[in-house]
Amino acid sequence: MAVTAAMVKELREKTSAGMMDCKKALMEADGDMEKAVEILREKGLAKVAKKSGRIAAEGLVEAYIHGGRIGVLVEVNSETDFVAKNDEFKTFVKDIAMQIAASNPQYIKREEVPQEAIEKEKEILRHQALNEGKPEKIIDKMVEGRIEKYYKEVCLLEQPFIKDPDVTIQDLLNEKISKIGENLSIRRFSRFEVGEGIEKKEENFAEEVAKQMNN
């Protein structure tokens, strides 16, 4: 049985497991929703939602510098100091710092995007669609679709993971919560780039970071 996006969405809403985990479970269950739920529960991936309400006030602040040109500080929280010292947690935090350096997110999640920024982006997208000669009746639908793409560009949790583009950062976070057994939270970050805000010759440092990650 073919696994559809609607089925993946339904399973994700039921279990809060990652998108790719839901897709794999549905494929393994041959499209059987209840069986897919059982598969996720057996793997512990359906427990993530229960852990997400627990307070995470320990953790690490990671610093990552790329070639003296891009610098990132990120705080990732765990529930206990014990987990904060765990090698897998440390690797996860470093991966998040490198993700921020390479992909330059503006926010952690879509709920943080200011409404005025969304309205401004919609206005730009509407003008683009009109300039492309698209019919008025489909422009609103096109704009909504492009806004979803905008979220994937500016929100860290919705970006594809630079080490595995089939997985989002939210999927990766859910996987680590399930594996480590504690609530984890990416709390805040700052990204600095040499010459940022100064008019200069355009160089794509973010692309350079991503390229290095793939080597």
N, C-alpha and C positions, 0 to 999 in steps of 0.2 A: 504494500500500500504506500502511495506517495505521501511524503510528509510535507504539509503546507506551512506557510508562514503563520496562518491563523491558528493552526494546531500548536505550533511552537509558542505563540503568544499565550494561548489558553493554558498550556502546561506551566509556562513561566509565572503566570498570575496565580496558579494554584500552589506552586511550590517555592517561588522566589529564587529558583536555581538559575544559573547562567544560561544565556541563549544557546550557546553551543552544546552545553550539557543537556538541555531540553531536547534539542534536535537529535543528538546521539541516542538519548533514551527512547525517543519516539521511533527512531529507525530500528533500534534493538527490539522494541516491542511491536514492530510491524504496524505502527499507527494506533495501537490500543492505548488509549489515554490512561486508564486505570493501571495498566501494567507498567506504563512509563513512570507514573507516580511512584509505584512500588520500587522500580529500579533506582530512581533518584533517592528514595528514602534509604534503600540498602547501602547506597554509596555515601550517605550522609549529606548529600547536596540539598535536600529539602529542609534541612534544619537551619539554614542560614538566616531565614526570616526571624526565627525565635531568638537567635543570638544578637540580631541587629538592634534590639531594644536595650541591651545591656550597656552599662557605662564603660567606655574605654578612655582611661585617663593616663595610662602609662604609654610607653612607646619610644620612638627615636626621632631625632632631627638629623637628616642626612644632607650632606653638602656634596655637590657634584660640579666639577669644573671641566669644561671641554676646551682643551687647547688654549686656555687663557682668554677665550673669546666669549663663552657662554657660561654662566654660573647659576646654579639652582640650589635653593634651600627648601626642603620639604619636611613637614611634620606628619608622621603616620602613627596613630595611636593603637594600643592594644589594651586588654583588660588588666594584665599583670606584667610586672617587671621581668618575671621569668621568661615569658614569651618574647619580650623585647630583646632578650639576649640570645634568642634562638637564631641559628644560622639561616634557616629558611625565611624567617621574618626579616632579617637584615638584608638578605638578597632581594626580597620583595620591595623593601623600601628603596634600595639602590636602583632597582628597575624602574620604580615610579619616578625617581629623580632624573634618570636618563630619558624616560618618556617625556617628561616636561621640557627637558633641554631640546629634544628632537622635534616635538610636535607643537610646542608653544601654546598650550591651552590658556584660556583667559579665566575660566571658572572651573570648579570641581564638578558641579552637577547643574542640570538645566534650571533647577529651581532658583539658582543664584543669579541667573541672567536677568538684568534689570528690564522691566517692561518697555522702557523707552528705547533700549538697545534692540529689542525684538521688533518694535514698531518701525524703527529706522531701517532695519534690515529688510523688513517686509516691503517698505516703500521702495528701496533700491531694487529688490527682486521684481516688484511689480513693473517698474520702469524698464528693467531689462527685458521682461516678457513682452511688454508693449513694443519695445524697439526690435524685438525678434519677429514682430508681426503676428503674435499669437492672438486668437480670438478672445474677446472679453470674457465670454462665458466659461472658459477653462482656466483663466489666469489665476483666480483665487485658489483653485485646486493645485495648480503648479507652484504657487507661492508657498502653500502649506508643505508641499513635498520638499521644496528647496530649503525651507526653514528647518526641517528635520535634518537635512544635510549640514546646515549651519551649526546645529547643536553638536553634531558629530565632530565638527572641526574645532569648536571653541570650548567644549565641556570635556574635561579630562576623563571622566568615567565612561563617556560614550565613544572615545577615540579607539581605533584599532591599536592593539598592543604592537609596538615596533618589532618585537621579537617573534610575534605570531599574529599577523594581521587578521586571521580568522577569529580571533578572540578580542573582545573589548576589555578595557581596564576594569569595568564593572564585573565582567565574567571572571577575570583574573582575581579580583578582590573576593568575590564569592567563593572561588575555589580555595583561596588561602584561609578564609574564615572556616570553611568546612574541614579543611585538612588540619589546621592548627587547633581548632576547637574553641576559639575565642572570637568575640566581636572585634573587628579591626576597622579603623576609620582613617581615611586620608583627610586630615583636618585643614591644612592650609599650605600654601607654597608661595615662593617668590622666585622670579626668573629675571636674570640680568643679562644683557647682551651689549658688548662693547659698541659704543657709538649709537646706542638706541635713542631715537628721538632727534638725532643730529642728521641733517641732510648729507648724504654721502653716496658713493658708488654702491649699488646693490650687490650684496653677496649673500648666498643662501647657506648660512651656518647651520641652520636646522637640518637641511638636507645632508650636510656633511656629517653631522652626528648620526643620523639615521643610516647613512652609508657605512660608517664605522661599525655600527651595531650589527650589520649584516655580514661583515667580514669574518 
